Amino acid sequence: MSLLLVVLVSGVVLSLAYRLYGRALARWVRLDDTAVTPAVEFRDDVDYVPIEPKFLLGQHFSAIAAAGPITGPILAGAMFGWVPALLWILFGSIFVGGVHDFMALIGSVRHRGRSLADVVQRLMTHRSYLLFQVFIWVTLVYVIVAFTDIVAGSFVGQQTLAEGTVVHGAGIASSSVLYLLLPLAMGLLLRYTKLSLGVATLIFIPLVGLAIWVGQFIPLDLAAWLGLEVYQAQKVWVVVLLLYCLVAGMVPVWLLLQPRGHLGGVFLFVALAVGGIGVALGGHAIQYPAFIGWQSLGANPQPLLPILFITVACGACSGFHSIVASGTTSKQLRRESDATSVGYGSMLLEAMVAVLALACVMMLSSGEHQATGGNPNFVYAQGMARFMEVFHVPVAFALSFGLLAFTTFVYDTLDVCTRLGRYIVQELTGWSGLGGRLVATLLTVGVPLLFVLQTSRDAAGNVIPAWKVYWPLFGASNQLLAALGLLAATAWLQRTYRARWVWPVTGLPTLFMVLMSCWALAQFVWTGFIAGGLHWAPSPVPYVAGVLLVLAALMLVEAARVFARPVSADDAAAAAEAAPAEG
């Protein structure tokens, strides 16, 4: 079967969903362009700034579409076949992920730009707010754990293509370091000169290409320099990356995050365009199995239910999106109708990123996939290299481009997660000032360090990468966070509209996501403590899974109390505030 046909059909399905279901969502929540949004009402040109939807869409999309929709679909497609992964990407993004993101955005707008945690506190109880904040922080920690280790894996070893071309991880490390220096220079120039953003983009994007090319000639080979084994060198890179997170979580946003986020966003669209053109003109055929079975292959087989849904993760639905939507995007929405394109549309665009990532698996034979070691970064890079064949780009440069693109998307995630984690710790503890910021950031990156530095081995004594150990836990916690976000949306919608459409639109997705994520977490607890007889688990995964299950159960109990109680005067006032206000 032609790869182009699958990608085209996916694009058509997502486009139709945007036009039909997106419009239906807008109609049901009664988007009103006469209502004054928080960006307009509280405009301060710092946090509250009304932005044109075409610019806000790009900003929001680059913030949410990092490495998650690449890693998850590649892992799930390789485990169960590309058809189950593709179906969940499409239908999950349309009926679950897109609804979740849209409701988080417009719900925050209707609550004066408050974060999702603040909305939970207003709709439910203060106890719910505290539980939700802790749950978000734990989820952010495991985002940092999973993605830090994946990136560190790109900086060691080497990748050999079929024709003999070798790309060294140490060269990718060099390119990555050079890439991080570029936004620092860009931020300083934008801050202290009259250089415009457009001109700066035209200057620095070619320099990113130069960094990709130069990296292979000046490798940062820590394994050779320090006399370490590959897995030990990877641990050193983990420490370096977490030190980067520590700095990125504290420095002014204009110096690093904003210019790096802009370059990363442009790079994301370039990679998406390269993938689309490569699919259209490359004539690639599908070689990977469409369906492997109800259990994955390998020494540690996993059941399709529920593992598929937590593995695809951000490619179909992500609780992390609600934090972004209600934390920053809602404060920049110019008018309510923009929520359809920014909230719902961006999730469907992310689904296309996931489809193209899945296409990188679909092109491979089973043997070629095994040659990559199953690492999603190398699978993605090899796929991008094949897509770039239509441009007659040297294979080594193309593979380096794919690896640096993957790394760049991860930097987006790490930056945002570290800063959000710091905010939550400071809000819960009341720590302030430079000391408070430092301690809160150290806590947010220190806990991931404890997990990632542990070395896990399989029965044969082989080292298991940390991201493989913790990805299922990240996926389950992220999906459960999405379920809790949908739960908050259901509470708001039912209290505000009391309409029949609320339960099928947000209620059923809530139940589905709670079931799949809790099922997966319960499975981790069972495997860790109970299977084969009661025992202490050597891995922290079942312990954290148990904590997440308890937090989720407490949140569900709080929600049940809210739904069961009669509508009070305070409830009526909250509902009135959440309805569109004439401006």
FENMO-V528439 format. One record per backbone hydrogen bond with DSSP energy under -1.0 kcal/mol. NH is the residue of the N-H (numbers start at 1). CO is the residue of the C=O. E is the energy in kcal/mol with one decimal. If there is no record, write none. Layout:
NH/CO/E
NH/CO/E
This chain:
3/284/-2.2
6/2/-1.3
7/3/-2.2
8/4/-2.7
9/5/-2.5
10/6/-2.1
11/7/-2.3
12/8/-2.3
13/9/-2.5
14/10/-2.3
15/11/-2.1
16/12/-2.6
17/13/-2.2
18/14/-2.0
19/15/-2.0
20/16/-2.7
21/17/-1.1
22/17/-1.9
24/20/-1.8
25/21/-2.5
26/22/-2.0
27/23/-2.1
28/24/-2.6
29/25/-2.1
31/26/-2.2
35/32/-1.3
41/37/-2.9
42/38/-2.7
44/48/-1.8
45/48/-1.8
49/331/-1.3
51/332/-2.2
55/52/-1.0
56/52/-2.5
57/53/-2.8
58/54/-1.0
59/55/-2.2
60/56/-2.9
61/57/-2.8
62/58/-2.3
63/59/-1.3
64/60/-1.9
65/61/-2.8
66/64/-1.5
70/67/-1.2
71/67/-3.0
72/68/-2.2
74/70/-1.5
75/71/-2.5
76/72/-2.8
77/73/-2.8
78/74/-2.0
79/75/-1.8
80/76/-2.6
81/77/-1.7
82/289/-1.5
83/290/-2.2
85/81/-1.1
86/82/-2.6
87/83/-2.6
88/84/-2.0
89/85/-2.2
90/86/-2.4
91/87/-2.5
92/88/-2.0
93/89/-1.7
94/90/-1.9
95/91/-2.4
96/92/-1.9
97/92/-2.8
98/93/-2.5
100/96/-2.8
101/97/-2.5
102/98/-2.5
103/99/-2.8
104/100/-2.1
105/101/-2.0
106/102/-2.8
107/103/-2.3
108/104/-1.6
109/105/-2.2
110/106/-2.4
112/109/-1.1
113/108/-2.3
114/111/-1.3
119/115/-2.3
120/116/-2.5
121/117/-2.1
122/118/-2.1
123/119/-2.6
124/120/-2.8
129/125/-1.7
130/126/-2.2
131/127/-2.4
132/128/-2.6
133/129/-2.4
134/130/-2.2
135/131/-2.4
136/132/-2.6
137/133/-2.4
138/134/-2.4
139/135/-2.2
140/136/-2.5
141/137/-2.3
142/138/-1.8
143/139/-1.6
144/140/-2.2
145/141/-2.2
146/142/-2.2
147/143/-2.3
148/144/-2.1
149/145/-1.5
150/146/-1.5
151/147/-2.2
152/148/-2.4
153/149/-1.8
154/151/-1.3
155/152/-1.1
159/167/-2.7
161/165/-2.9
164/161/-2.1
167/159/-2.5
169/157/-2.8
172/168/-1.4
173/169/-2.2
174/170/-1.7
175/171/-2.4
176/172/-2.5
177/173/-2.3
178/174/-2.5
179/175/-2.4
180/176/-2.0
181/177/-1.4
182/178/-1.4
185/181/-1.9
186/182/-2.6
187/183/-3.1
188/184/-2.1
189/185/-2.3
190/186/-2.6
191/187/-1.8
192/188/-2.5
193/189/-1.6
200/196/-2.5
201/197/-2.3
202/198/-2.0
203/199/-1.6
204/200/-2.8
205/201/-2.2
208/204/-1.5
209/205/-1.5
210/206/-2.0
211/207/-2.2
212/208/-1.9
213/209/-1.9
214/210/-2.8
215/211/-1.8
217/214/-2.1
220/170/-2.1
221/219/-1.1
222/220/-1.3
225/221/-2.3
226/222/-2.7
228/223/-1.8
233/229/-2.5
234/230/-2.1
235/231/-1.4
236/232/-1.7
237/233/-2.1
238/234/-1.8
239/235/-1.8
240/236/-2.1
241/237/-2.8
242/238/-2.3
243/239/-2.0
244/240/-2.0
245/241/-2.2
246/242/-2.2
247/243/-2.1
248/244/-3.4
249/245/-2.3
250/247/-1.8
251/247/-2.4
255/252/-1.3
256/252/-1.0
258/253/-3.1
260/256/-2.6
261/257/-2.8
262/258/-2.1
263/259/-2.5
264/260/-2.8
265/261/-2.4
266/262/-2.4
267/263/-2.6
268/264/-2.3
269/265/-2.0
270/266/-2.4
271/267/-2.8
272/268/-2.3
273/269/-2.5
274/270/-2.8
275/271/-2.5
276/272/-2.3
277/273/-2.7
278/274/-2.5
279/275/-2.2
280/276/-2.2
281/277/-2.6
282/278/-1.6
286/1/-2.7
287/362/-3.0
288/362/-2.0
292/80/-2.1
296/302/-2.6
304/294/-3.2
308/304/-2.8
310/306/-1.2
311/307/-1.9
312/308/-2.3
315/312/-2.1
316/313/-2.2
317/313/-2.6
324/320/-1.6
325/321/-3.2
326/322/-2.2
327/323/-1.4
328/324/-2.3
329/324/-1.8
330/325/-1.9
332/329/-2.1
338/335/-1.4
339/336/-2.1
340/337/-1.2
342/338/-2.5
343/339/-2.1
344/339/-1.2
345/340/-2.3
348/344/-1.4
349/345/-2.1
350/346/-2.1
351/347/-1.8
352/348/-1.4
353/349/-1.7
354/350/-2.3
355/351/-2.3
356/352/-2.3
357/353/-2.1
358/354/-2.6
359/355/-1.9
361/358/-1.1
362/358/-2.3
363/359/-1.6
364/361/-1.4
369/365/-2.2
370/366/-2.0
371/367/-1.6
373/370/-1.6
374/369/-1.2
379/375/-2.2
380/376/-2.6
381/377/-2.2
382/378/-2.6
383/379/-2.1
384/380/-2.8
385/381/-2.2
386/382/-1.8
387/383/-2.3
388/384/-2.1
389/386/-1.1
390/387/-1.0
391/388/-1.4
392/389/-1.6
393/388/-1.2
398/394/-2.5
399/395/-2.8
400/396/-2.1
401/397/-2.8
402/398/-2.2
403/399/-2.3
404/400/-2.8
405/401/-2.7
406/402/-2.2
407/403/-2.3
408/404/-2.9
409/405/-2.2
410/406/-1.7
411/407/-2.0
412/408/-1.5
413/409/-1.4
414/410/-3.0
415/411/-2.7
416/412/-1.9
417/413/-2.8
418/414/-2.3
419/415/-2.0
420/416/-2.7
421/417/-2.6
422/418/-2.1
423/419/-2.3
424/420/-2.2
425/421/-2.2
426/422/-2.6
427/423/-2.4
428/424/-2.6
429/425/-2.1
430/426/-2.4
436/432/-1.5
437/433/-2.3
438/434/-2.4
439/435/-2.6
440/436/-2.4
441/437/-2.2
442/438/-2.8
443/439/-2.3
444/440/-1.8
445/441/-2.0
446/442/-2.4
447/443/-1.7
449/445/-1.4
450/446/-1.7
451/447/-1.4
452/448/-2.9
453/449/-2.1
458/462/-2.3
461/458/-2.0
464/456/-3.5
469/465/-1.4
470/466/-2.5
471/467/-2.1
474/470/-2.7
475/471/-3.2
476/472/-2.5
477/473/-2.5
478/474/-2.7
479/475/-2.4
480/476/-2.3
481/477/-2.1
482/478/-1.8
483/479/-2.1
484/480/-2.3
485/481/-2.2
486/482/-2.6
487/483/-2.1
488/484/-2.2
489/485/-2.1
490/486/-2.5
491/487/-2.2
492/488/-2.3
493/489/-3.0
494/490/-2.7
495/491/-1.8
496/492/-2.2
497/493/-3.2
498/493/-1.0
502/499/-1.1
505/501/-2.0
506/502/-2.7
507/502/-1.6
508/503/-2.5
510/506/-1.8
511/507/-2.2
512/508/-2.6
513/509/-2.6
514/510/-2.5
515/511/-2.4
516/512/-2.5
517/513/-2.3
518/514/-2.4
519/515/-2.3
520/516/-2.0
521/517/-2.5
522/518/-2.8
523/519/-1.9
524/520/-1.9
525/521/-2.1
526/522/-2.7
527/523/-2.7
528/524/-2.3
529/525/-2.4
530/526/-1.9
531/526/-2.9
533/530/-2.3
535/529/-1.9
544/540/-2.4
545/541/-2.6
546/542/-2.1
547/543/-1.9
548/544/-2.6
549/545/-2.2
550/546/-2.1
551/547/-2.5
552/548/-2.6
553/549/-2.6
554/550/-2.4
555/551/-2.2
556/552/-2.6
557/553/-2.2
558/554/-2.2
559/555/-2.3
560/556/-2.5
561/557/-1.9
562/558/-1.8
563/559/-2.6
564/560/-1.8
565/561/-1.6
572/568/-2.3
573/569/-2.1
574/570/-2.5
575/571/-2.6
576/572/-2.2
577/573/-2.0
578/574/-1.7
583/34/-1.5
